[in-house]
Amino acid sequence: MPQDWHTKNASDALKSLGSNALDGLTCAEAKERLGKYGRNELSEAKKKSALVKFISQFAEFITLVLIGSAVIAAALGNKADALAIAGIVVLNGVIGFLQEEKAAKVIEELKKLSRPLAKVLRDKELLSVSAELLVPGDIVIIEAGDFIPADCRLIEVRSLRLDESALTGESSPVDKTTEALANADNAAEQLNMAFSGTKAVYGRGRCVVTATGMSTEIGSIAAMLEGIKAEPTPLQKSLAALARLLVYGALAICAVIFIIGMLRGENALNMFLTAVSLAVAAIPEGLPAVVAITLSLGVQRMSKRHALIRKLPSVETLGSADVIASDKTGTLTQNQMTVKKIFLSATGSTVNVTGAGYAPEGEFFINDNNTNLPQAEKTSLEITLLTGLLCASAEIKKNNGNQWFCVGDPTEGALITAAKKAMLTKDGFTLLFEEPFDSERKLMTTVYKNASNEVHAFVKGAPESIISRSAFVLGKNGLRPLTANDRQIALAHCDEFASEGLRIVALATRSFEKLPENAATAEEELVFLGLCAMRDPVRAEAPTAVKIAHGAGIVTIMITGDHKLTAIAVAKEAGIFKDNDTALTGEELDLLGDEEFSKLLSSVKVYARVSPSHKLRIIRAWKASGHVIAMTGDGVNDAPALKEADIGVAMGLIGTDVAKEASDMVLTDDNFASIVSAVEEGRAIFENIKKTVHYLLSCNLGEILIIFVASVAGMPLPLLPIQILWTNLVTDGLPAIGLAMEPASADIMEKKPRRATDGIISRASLLTMFMQGAFIALCTLSVYAGELYLVDSGTPKARTMAFMTLVFCQNFHIFNCRDLEKPALTRGIFSNRMLNIAVGVILISQLLIVYLPRFQPVFNVEPLTAIDWAIVFAVAIQPLVWMEVVKRIGKR
């Protein structure tokens, strides 16, 4: 494909690409070109092969020490121990490899969910297509907030400005044109091009794709870059630090045990293998993999509940969120606007509109008595509805299920639907220019030429903005000046509609003899036509979700650009706003100093008519007061606040690409209830990681104490190296993953949020872990000493009993860890299938080791009698019984 598209005029570019600006490519052409040019995606860094991933499992320091031990054992002729250690090392590596592969697959599935969409013309239809399926020649529609999905030649622009900082480093938005450019050697000078990875910040445009994938400008840069390794999350960093501390502590203890053994005349090789094995057992080297699996499975569960996590640290932060700042439209409401009432300024009457959603079916009646419209109202209504139709760029269409839906802004969809109910169309009107809506002006203006070549401006926007710019109103005999009384009546209707929870859009027009010089001129001395009041019903599940959030200690506030009374009405219906709460507008917020605002902060539940700077100020005020805040948003102007919030939540359906890029989490259904579900999952994930750490460390402390106490007491070693390694393998692997899959406790959303500074391990939990580890050691040593000194059955038999007791102590102890506060049985015996499978596998494995002659010499064990097993299980269950008693006493 040629690379000088900026030098061609738009028609030549279209011709060269075999495309049509109005119709786009056919689906058949797009499929053919996709085969020719490939998918529109950048090449990823070369992935590690399965073999490399498997080998990397053996690169950990402690694993290398273990391999060295096996080599030394083999060199000294102890082949049985060498083979057993080698087998366990390989098995550990296989488990780690399988865990890594599973996590990678989960992440890949999540990446598929987050791929952006592009608005493309195919077969004369406007479709939302996955950006990776774009091909050269596709016609793409660009709106403010969209990321440019491929390199494109612009063929139509309406006040289009692009942020090209990702490509050029230039921070100021660039005004775009469609004119051919002869001397524009670099991307920054090619003003008629839209490059992949840049984003539209203002206006609209239409363009034809010229290059995709690695053939784009950003693709050529990507080709020169090495893959960048993802940063570990704060949780992973803290766990890594904990692991390092454990390594140093374990090695120090093992060195002491080795020296004590040597001083007592123990076999040097045996003591070396024991020390190394104990070090391996003491360090939960599988913990990072278990954490990765826990996070991955949690993120996967969240995606099923319509919350797509873009940044893993947000999973950790979600559990401590205590404030949710929610947008109104589409999040708390259904985002299906319907015009219900129209105030006509010409006659002072209110027209009721029937129908629901975007289906263009309904009727118009005067006031509240279903009276048919008099002619005066009909004329005024038609002009008002036509203004709403012409000052809109959205479309209403039918989907495959024959349901009407809106492509574009829902408010515009409601205006278009109302106009179509009156059988109005855009036929005979030619668009001359458009000034898009922005949050500062709070207006949108279009200028059209009609069939008689008359030029008219059509304006819609916030009532305050429209009325302040209006000078006239339609009277019975033509235009008349807009009086103070007219303004007062219009604003009174605004308050009336808003108190009913209706969103209000004001409409105005103006005629010109020739095209106005600019939008500012078109938006002066307007003819005020009236108000369209529309309703977006509160989602049925929103009040329940708000109630659950309140029960979980989470404050919910609403931030919206809507009228104050409309916002309060919706907030009351959703359960956010109570009678003693406060609502502030952006203007009222501007009058408050930081100290004064800080005092009011906890009582303000609704913010209306706010700008991007107001949203930032609100977020910063909550953060400054020590709270963790999640904020929802969908527009370009929400992006700064989304980035500032502890958890930025973008809307997946109506959200702009800019908002999604700035967010930590995307709601795929734009539903407030999904945020609350995500918080619940976030809490569950953190709790499960906490349980897993608690289980692993308490078990490992028990193993250390068993060998340490026995060494100091001068007893023969209760456990041989191979037995320690096997215990570490079976009790640290599957059961830990089982804990990671533990269902959330029923009361998890009845607890207050944890503080963001709270770590995985507290002093209290460390003391509990030490006591539990000591109790496991006491149980194991009691059986060992009793069998060795009281029964006098010999060291091999005593070791077998100690080995079995330790494994089953830890097996029973895992049920303690299912709930660190409540008795284990309250969670139900069969509610965690994976954990039960893990316990069953361990039980079968231990029986095979004891009774299969092939394994007895490998693990140095002897068969046990029924009485032996009774003793083992009677003692092994004691950690569970003891903790049940402690928990019940603590509960009282």
N, C-alpha and C positions, 0 to 999 in steps of 0.2 A: 504494500500500500504506500502511496506517496506521503511524504512527511511535510509538505508545504501547504497544508490546508488553509493557513491564514492568508495566503496570497490569492486564493480563489474567491470569487464571489459566491454567495450562498447557493444560487441556482446551479453553478458549475460543480460545487462540492456535492450537491445532491445527485447530479447527473453522474459524476465519477463513481459515486457509491451505489448507484442503481437504486435510489430511494425516492420517496415522495413525502413532502413535508406534511401533507394533510392526511394521508392514508397510512404511512409507515410501511414496513415490510409485511409480507404475508407470513403466516406461521411456518409455511413450507420453506420459504426463503430463509427465515431465521434458523430453522433446523439445519438446512444445508450449509449455511455459513458457520454455524457452531461447529460442525464437523470439520470445516476448513481451517478456521482460526483458533479453535479450542475455547475453553472456558475463560471467562473474564476474571481471572484470579492471579495473584502473584505467586511465584514459585516459593514454596516453603523451604526452610533450611533442611538439609538432608537429614532424614530421620535415622536414628540408630537402628541397626539391624537387630533381629531377635537375639542373635549370637552375642553381639556386643552388649546388649542389655543384660543377658544372662551372666556374662563374664563380669560385668560391673557390679554384680551382687556380691562378689568376693573381694571387692577393693577396700572394704572397711578395715580399719586398723585391727579391731578385735578379731575379725574373721581371719586376717592374715596371721595373727598370733596363733589362732587355733590350727590353721593349716601347718604352721611351723611345728606345732606340738605333734601333729600326726606324723610329720616327716621324722622328727626326733624319735618318736615311739617306734616307728618302722625301722629306723637305723639301729636302734638298740634291741631289735628282735621281737618287740611286743606288737606282733602283726594284728592281733585281734583288736587291741585298743586303737591302733592306727586306722584299721578299716572302719571301725565303728565311728570314730571321730570324723573321718572323711565322709562317711555316709550321711552323718548328721549335717555336716557343712553343706554338702550337695543338696540335701533335702531343704535346708534353710534357704539356700539360694533359689531353689525352684519355687518355694512359697513366695519369696520376695519378688521374683520375676513375674509370677502369675498376678500378684497384687498390682505391680506396676503396669502390666498390660491391661488389667481391668480398669484401673484409674485412667489410663490413656484413652481407652475406648469411651468411657463416660464423658471425658472432656471433649473428645471429637464429636460426640452426639450433641453436646451443648453448643459447640462452635457452629454446627449446622443450624441450630435453632436461632442463632444470633446473626445470620447472614442478612445484609440489608436488601431492601426491595427498591426497585426503580419504577417510575411511572412511564410506560412505553406504549406507543401506538403500534398495534399489530392488527392486520386485517380491518383497518379503519376504526378499531375499538381501543379505548384507553384502558390498559391493563396494568396491574401491579405484578411485576415480574422480578424474580430473584436476580440481583445485579450480576451474578456470575454467569447468567445465561444471555447477557447482552452480546450483540455482534456488530461489527461495522455496518453502517447503514440504518441501524435502529433509530427511530425518532423518540427522543426523551423529553419529557416535560419537567421543567425545573421550577420549584417554588422556594420561597424563603425558608431556610431551615434544612433543606436537602443537601446531602453530600453528593457531589458529582460522581457518578458511578464508573465513568470511563472518559477517555479523551474525546472531546466533541467540538464540532464547528457550530457556532451559534447561527441560527437562521431567523430567530425572532426574539427580541428582548423588550421587556417593559420595565424600565427602571431597575434593571438587573445589576446587582453588585455581588462580587464574589470575594470571599476571604481566601487568598492564595498563600497564606503564611506557611502552610505545610509544605509547599513546593518552592516558593521564592524567598521566604523569610520576611517578606514585606507585611507588616502588621495591619496597615490600613486597607479597608475593602477597596476593590478595583471596579470602576464602572465599566460595563461591557457594551460592546457594539456588534453590529452585524457586517460592517463595512469591510471590504478586502483591504489587506495591509501589505504593502510592498516591502518595507524595510522594518522587519521585526524579527531579529535573529534569535532572541531567547524567549522563553516562556513568559517572562514578566512583561514583555512588550506586545505579546500576541493577544490584544484585547478582544478579538473576535473568537477566541477559543475558551473552552471550559475544560480544565484538566482534572483527571481522576484524583480523588483525595481532597480537592478543594471543596468549599461549601458556600452555598448561596445564603447571604445574610439579609438580602432585601430584593423585592421585586419578583418577577417571573420571567421565564424564557422557554424557548423551544430550541432543540439542537439535534444534530445528527452525529451519531457515534463514528469516530474516525479510527480509533485504535482501542484495543482491549488488552487486558492482562499484562504480560511483560513487555508488550510493544508500546505501552503508554509512557509518558514522561516519568511518572513516579516508578514505573516498572524498571526503567533504565537505571534509576537510582538504586532501587532494591537489588538489582543484579550485582551492584558493587558492595553491598553490605553483607556482613557475616550475621548469622543468626544470633539473636540476643537472648540470653538465658533469663527466664522469668525470676523475679525477686521472690525469695521465700516470704511467707506471710509472717506477721508478728508472732502468731502462735507457734509457727514452725521454728522461728528464731529462738523463742523462749524454751521450747522443747529441746532444741539443739544445745543450748547453754546448759540445760538440766542434764542432758546426756553426757556432756563433757565433764561436768562435776561428778557424775556417777562413775565415769571411767577412772578419773583420778582417785576418787575415794575407794573404789573397788580394787584398783591395782595396789593401793597402799595397804588395805586390809589383807589382800591376798599375799603381799610380800611378807607381812607379819606372820600369817599362817604358815607360809613356806619356811620361814626362819625357825618358828616354834617346832615345826615337824622335823627339821634337820637337827635341831638341838636335842630332840627326843630320839634321834637315831632312825627316823622313818626312811623308807626307800626314796632316794633323791628324785628319780623319774616319777614315781607315784606322787610325791608332793608337788613336783613341778606341774604335772598334768592336773592335779587337784586344784592348784592355785589358778591355773589358766582357765580350767573349766568353771571354777567359781566366779572368776572375773566375767566370763561369758554369760553365766547365769545371772549375775548381779546387774548387768547392764541391759536394759530393755532395748536391744538394738533393732527390734521389730517395731518399736513405737512410731518412728516417722512414717513407716509404711501404713501402719494402722490409722494414724492421723490422716494421711492422704486419702485412704479409703473412706474414712468417716466423712471427711469434707466432700469427697466426690459423690458418695451416695446421698449425702444431705443435699447437695446442689441438684442432683438428679431428682430427688423427691420434691424439691422446691419447684423445679421446672414442670413437674406434673401438676403442681398447684398454682401454675401460671406465673411463677416468679423466676425469671432467668437471671442468674447471678453472673455478672460480667467480671467482677474482681473478687477473688477469694477472701481477702481480708474483711470484706463486708459481711461475710457469713459470721465471723467472730463478733463484729460490731453489732449486728442485728440483735443478738441476745441481750445487749445492754441498752438498747434504744428505750428512752422514756418519754420521748415527744415525737408525734407524727404530725407534720405540717402537710395537710392534704389540699390538693387542688379540688375544685368543685366539679367542673364539667367532665363527664366521662369517667370520673374516679368514684365520686360519691353518687353520681347520677348516671342515667342510662346512655347519655350522649345521642339521643334521638329527639332533636328539637322539633316542636310542632307549634306553629303560630295559633294561638287561642283567641287573642283579642287584638283589634286594631283601632286605635284612636285616630280619627280623622280631624285634623285641625281646621279644615274648611267648614265643617258643619258642627264640630264640637261633639259629635256622636261617637259611640263605641260600637264596633261591629264584632260579633261573635263568629268564630270560625269552627266548623265541625271537622271531624277526621282525626287520625292519629298517625304518627310516624311520617315516613317520606312518601307514602302512597298519595298520589295527586287526586284524591277523592274526598269531597266535602262540600259544604254549602256555607253561605254567608247570611247572617241575620242581624237585624238592628237591635242594639241594647240586649236586654235579657229576656225578651218576650217572643223570640223567634219570629219577629215580623220581617217580611221580605223588604229588601232595600228600596227606598225611594230613588228616583233618578239622580238627584243631587249626590246622594251617598255613593251610587254606582259609579258616577264619573270620578269623584274624588278617590274612591277605592281603587279604581283601575289605574289611575296615575300613580298612586302610592305603591300598589303591587308591582306595577311595571318598573318603578324605580328600584325596588328590591330585587327584581329579576335581572335588570341590566347592571346593577352594581354588585354582581356576584360572579365568581369564577369557578364555583363548584358545579357538580353535575349530580343529578339523581338518576339511578339506573336500576334495572332488575338483575338479580343474580340468577344462578342456575336453579335455585329453589323458588323462583318467581317472586322473591321478596325484594321490595324496594330498599335501596341503600344509597348513601351519599358518598361521593368521591370528592373529598375536599372538606371545607369548613362546615360543621353541622348547622351553625346559625344561617349560613348562606343556603344550605340545603332546605331549611325550614322556609326561608323567603321564596325560594324557587318553587317549592311545593305549593305554597299559598297562591303564587301567581298562576301556576298550572291549574289549580282548582278553578280559577276564573278564566281558563282557556287562553291565557296570554302567552306569547312567544317572543323571541328576539328577532323574528323575521322583519326585514326592512331596515334594520339598524346595523351600522358599520362602526366598529370600535376604532377610535382615533388614538386614544392613549389611556393609560390606567396608572393611578398612583395607589400602590398597595396600602393596606392598613398597617399602621405601626403603633406601638404602645405609647408613644409620646403624644402624637396627634389625636389618637383614638378615632380615626376616620379612614374611610376608603373612598376613592373617587374614580369614576370612569367618565370618559367623554365620548359621545357617540354622534354620528351623523345619521339622520333618518332618511326615508325615501324622498323627502322634499328638500334634501340637502340642508336642513336646519341642524344646528349644533346645540347639543344639550349636555349638561353635566349632571350626573346622578351620584348622590353622596349618601353614604350610610355611616353610622357610628354611634358613639355614646350620646345620650340625650343632651347632657350638659354641653358637649362639644358642638353638636349640630345647632342647638337653640342659640348658643352664644354667637354663632356665625350667620344666623338667619336674620333677614331684614323684612321679609314679606311672608304672606300667607295667602292661599287661594280663597277668594271670596266668591259671592254669588255672581258678581259682575267682573270677574278677573282678579288681578293681584291687588292686595291692599297691604299697608304696613303692618308688621307684626308688633302688637302692642304689649305693654307690660302685663296686661290682663291675660293676653294669649299665652305669654310665657308662664304665668302663674298657673293657668288652667292645665297646660301641658305638663308642668312639673308636678302638679297635684295628681294627675293621672299616672305619672311615673311612680309616685309614692304608693298609690293605690295598687297598681300592678305588681310593684316590687313586694308589697306586703303579702301578696298572694303567692309569692315564690316564683314570679314570672321574670324572665330575662327580657330586657327592653332594648330595642334597636330603633333609633330615630332615623327618618328618611327625609331627604330634601333634594331639590333640583334647582337648576338655573339654565336659562337659555342665553345663547351667544350668537352674534352675527357671524363671527369667525372663530377659529380655534383659539382658545385662551393661551396666553404665553406660558403659563406653568400651572401646577396644581394649586399653589397658593391663591392664584387669581380665581380658579374654578371653585374654590372653597370659601369665597367671600360673598356677602349679600345674597344668601341663599333663600329659596322659597321653602319654608318649612311645611312638609306635607302631613306628617303624623308620626305615630309610634306603633311599632309591631311588638306585641307582648307574647312571648313564647314560653313554653314549659318544657323542661327536661326532667322527667320524673326521677326521684331518688331511687337508687337500686334497692330492691327488696331486702338484700342481705346486708346493706350498709348499717342500719341501726344496730343489728345484732353484733356486727364486727366492731363497731364503736364501743358497744357495751363490754365486749370481751377485752378490748384494749384498755378500757378504764379499769376493769377488774384486775388486769395485769400491771397496774400502776403506770400506765402510759397515758399521757395527756394528748388529746387530739385537738388540733386547731385547723381552721380552714383559711386558706389564702387564695383570694380570687380577684379577678379584674371586674367582676360584676358589681351591680348596684348594691349598696349596703343593706337595704331592706330585703332584696332578693336573697342575698347571702345569708342573712339571719333566718329567713323563712326556711331555706334548705337545711341550714345547720340545725335548726330546731327539729325538723323532721328526721334528720339523721341521728339525733341524740347528742350532738356536739355542744349546742348552745342551750344554757339554762337561763332562767329569769334573772339571776343575779350576776350573769356574765356580762362582759363588755365587748363591743365591736368598734373597730377603728377603721377609718378610711385612710388612704395614703396621705391626703392633705392634713388630716388630724394628726397622723404620725409625725409629719414634718414639723409640727408645732411643739412636739415634745423633745426635751433634752434627753440625753442618754440616761441620766440618773432617774429622771421622772419616768421614762419608759420602762426602766428596769423594775421600778416599784409596781407598775401596772401589769407587767409581763404575764404573771400567772393568771390574771383575771380576764385577759383578752383572748377570746376563743375564735373571733372572726375578724379577718382583715379584708376590706373591700377596696376596689378601685386602686390597686397597688401597682407600682412600676417595678422594674427589675432591681433598682437601687433599694426600694422598700423591702423587697424579699430578702436581699442580702443583709439588710440591717436587722430584720427579724431573726434570721438564722444565727447571725453573730451574737445577738443579744441572748438567745437561749444557750448557745455554746459558752458564752462568757459567764453565765450563771451556773456552769458545771453540768449541763445536761447533754445527753447524746440524742441528736435529732435526725430523724429521717424526713426527707421532703420529696413530694411528688411534683412533677412538672412535665409539660409536653412541648413547649415552644422554644424558639431560639432565645427569647428573653428570660427563660427559666434557667438556662445553662449555667450562668455564674452562681446562682444560689444552689443548684444541684451539685456543683463542684465544691461549694463551701460547706454544704451539709455533711454530717458524718456519714450518712447513707443517702446518696442521690438516687431517686426512684423515677425512671422515665416511663412514659406510656408507650406500649408496644404497637398499639393500633393507630392512635392519632398523633403520637409523638414524632417530632422531627428528628432527623439523624443527628443534629447538633445536640439535642437534649439527650439522646441515647448515648452518644459518645461521652458526654459529661457525667453520665450516671454510673452508679455501682451496680444497679439492679434494674431490670426492665420487666414491667408487668405485661404479660402477653395478652391479658384480657382487660387491661385498664381498670381494674376493679379494686376498690379500697380494701375489700375483704381479703384480697390476695396479699396485701402488705401485712395484715395481722397474721395470716397463715405463715408468711415468711418469717416473721418475728418468732412465732412458735417453733418453726423448724430451726431457726438460728439458736434459740435457747436449748432445744433438744440436742443439737449437734455439740454445743459447748458442754452440756451435761454429760453426754456420752464420752467425749474425750476426757473429761475430768474423771469419770468412772473408770475408764481404761487405764489412765495413768495411776489412779489409786490402786487398782487391782495389780498391775504389773509391779509397782514399787513395793507394795506390802508383801507380795510373794517373794520378790527378790531379796528383800531385807530378811525374810524368814530363812531363805537358803544360806545367806551369809552368816546369820547368827547360829545356825545348826553347826556349820563347820568350825566357826570361831570358838563357840563354847566347848565343843568336843575337843578341839586342839588345846585350849587352855586347861581343860579338865584332865587331859592326858588320856582320853578315850581313843580307841581305834576309830579311824574315819568312818562316820555313819553312812556316808555316800561315796561311791567311787566316781572318778571323772566322767565315765560314760553315763552313769545314772544322773548326774547333775545336768549334763548336756541334754539328755533325753527329756528330763523334767522341764528344762527351759524351752525345749522345742514344742512339746505337746501342750504345756499350760500357757505359754506366751503367745502362741499362734492363733489357732481357731477360736479359743474362748475370747480372746481380746477382740477379734473381728466380730464375734457374736455380740459382745457388749456394744460395739460400734453401731450395731443394727437394732439396739434396744428401742422400743417404741417410747414416745414422749410420755411422761407421767401425766395422769389425768388432771392434776392441779398445776401443771407447769405455767398456765396463763392466769393463775391466781396468785402467783408470787410476784413480789416487786422486782424490777429489773436489777440485775447485778451491776455493780459499778464497773466502768470501763477499766479502772486500774486494778480490779481484782484479778489475781493470777490463777493459774491452774491449781497451785498448791498454796495453802495457807499454813500458818504455824499450827493451828488446831488440827488440820487434816494430816499434817506431817506427823504429829504426835499420835493420831489415830492409826496411821499406817504403821508406825513403829510398834505400837501395842499389838496390832493384828499380826504383824510379822513375827513378833516375839511369841505370841500365842501359838502360831503355826509351828515355830521352832520348838516350843515347849511340848506340844503334842507329839511331834516327830521324835524328839529326843527321849520322851517318856517311854514310847513304845520300844525304841532302840535299846535304852538302858534296861528296861524290864526284861526284854528278850535276851539281852546279853548277860546280865548279872543275876537276875532272879530265876528265869527259866533255864538259863545256861545252855541255850540251843546252838551256840556257836556264832561267830562273826558273820558268815555268809547269810545264815537265816535271819539274823538280827538286821543286817543291811537290807535284805529283801523286805522285811516288815517296815523298816524306816522309809525305804524307797516308795512303797505302796502308800504308806500313811501320808507322806509329803504330797504326792501327786493328788490323792483324794482330798486332803485338807484344802489344797488350792482349788480343786474341783468344786467343793462345797462353798469355799470362800467367794467364788465368783457370783454366787447368788446373793451374798451380802452386798456386793458391789452394784447390783442391778438398781438399788436405790440406797443412796448413802445416808438417808434420813429416816425412811420408813421401813418397817419390817418387810422382809423379802417376799413373804407369802401374799402380801397385799397386791402385788403386781400380777399374780396369776402364774401358775406353773408352766402353762403352755403358750404364753403370749409372745415368747421369743423363740421361734422355730430354729433359727441358726444356732443359738446358744445351746439348746437342747441336743441338737445334732452333734455339736462340738463335744459336749459332755459324754454323749454316747460313744463317740469315736475314741475318746480317751479311755473309757471303761473297757472297751473291746481290745484296744491296743495293750493295756496293762495285763489283761487276761492272757493274751497271746504270748506276751513276753515271759510270763510266769510258767505257762503250761506247754509251750511248744519247745521241744528239745533243741531245735535249731537256734532259738534266741537265748536260751538259758545261759550258755557259756559267754555269749557276747555281752550280756548285761550283768553277768555274775549273780544270778538269782536262783532261788530254789522254789519248788512248788509249795504252796501254802494250803493248809487244811481249812475246813469250814470254820473252826474255832479261831484260827489265825485271821481269817477274813472278818469275822465278827468283831474281833479286837480292833482291826484296822479301821473298819467303818464306824465303830462306836466312838473311837477317838477322833477320826477324821472329820466327823460331823460337828465336833465341839466348837470350832470357830464360828460356824453358822448359828448354833444354838446360843453361844455366848453373845454374839452380836445382836441376835433377835431380842434377847433379854435387855441388853444395853439400850437398844433403840426404843423398846416399849417403855422402859423406865424414863428415858429422855423425853419421850412423847408426853408422858404424864407431867 
